[in-house]
Amino acid sequence: MAPTPPTDAELDIMIRARLAAVGIDLGQLPPGTADDPETGAPGQAAVLSSLRSFVRSSLAEISAWVPPAPSVEVSQQAAPMLYPSISTAWRES
């Protein structure tokens, strides 16, 4: 049996929860679909509609991605250093 796609209400809950987890509150946007004439901020309904469209079209592809299998060449390379000049000075002294 194929899974049923989520409803708009279910997606809204998921989107609001994910945004709240990173500190974004959609409640600060103007209600409805119209942009705020003073600030140009989009309405809450417009933002949720756009995010629902993104979730429906992109998340399946993103979640299906897997990193390539590690190869010998990649695993034998030195890890990148934050300050390589320090490492160079240590090796040359």
C-alpha positions as a printed Julia matrix, in Angstrom:
93×3 Matrix{Float64}:
  0.0    0.0    0.0
  1.44   3.34  -1.03
  1.77   5.99   1.67
 -0.78   8.77   1.49
  0.64  12.23   0.88
  0.29  14.65   3.8
 -2.54  17.15   3.84
 -1.97  20.91   3.79
 -2.75  21.08   7.51
 -0.2   18.36   8.3
  2.44  20.1    6.2
  1.69  23.42   7.9
  2.29  21.82  11.3
  5.57  20.27  10.14
  6.76  23.5    8.51
  5.9   25.64  11.54
  7.64  23.15  13.86
 10.81  23.05  11.73
 10.91  26.84  11.5
 10.29  27.21  15.24
 13.18  24.83  15.93
 15.54  27.31  14.26
 13.91  30.38  15.81
 11.63  31.57  13.0
  8.11  32.63  13.99
  5.67  32.96  11.1
  3.28  34.72  13.48
  5.3   37.9   13.01
  4.28  38.07   9.34
  1.04  39.8    8.35
 -1.97  37.46   8.15
 -3.38  36.4    4.79
 -1.81  36.28   1.37
 -1.27  40.0    0.77
  2.15  41.56   1.28
  2.57  44.23   3.93
  2.52  47.55   2.06
  4.99  49.2    4.46
  7.62  46.48   4.84
  6.96  44.29   1.82
  6.88  41.19   4.05
  4.8   38.39   2.52
  1.64  37.2    4.24
  1.61  34.07   6.39
 -0.66  32.17   4.0
  1.55  33.03   1.04
  4.68  31.85   2.85
  3.07  28.6    3.96
  1.76  27.97   0.44
  5.23  28.49  -1.02
  6.86  26.26   1.6
  4.26  23.52   1.07
  5.02  23.6   -2.63
  8.75  23.34  -1.91
  8.27  20.43   0.51
  6.07  18.51  -1.92
  8.44  18.98  -4.84
 11.91  18.8   -3.28
 12.08  16.82  -0.06
 11.65  13.41  -1.69
 14.62  14.08  -3.95
 16.73  15.52  -1.13
 15.97  12.66   1.26
 16.83  10.08  -1.41
 20.39  11.43  -1.77
 23.16   9.29  -0.34
 26.82  10.25  -0.2
 29.16   8.42  -2.54
 30.97   5.4   -1.2
 34.32   6.3    0.35
 37.28   5.64  -1.87
 40.88   4.91  -0.97
 42.05   8.2   -2.47
 39.7   10.25  -0.31
 40.35   8.3    2.88
 44.13   8.72   2.58
 44.08  12.5    2.37
 44.98  14.58   5.39
 42.08  16.3    7.08
 41.84  20.01   6.3
 43.28  22.21   9.02
 41.84  25.47  10.23
 45.26  27.13  10.36
 47.62  25.22   8.03
 50.44  27.72   8.62
 50.8   26.45  12.2
 51.16  22.89  10.97
 53.75  23.95   8.42
 55.8   25.72  11.09
 55.73  22.62  13.31
 56.9   20.33  10.53
 59.71  22.63   9.39
 61.21  23.32  12.81
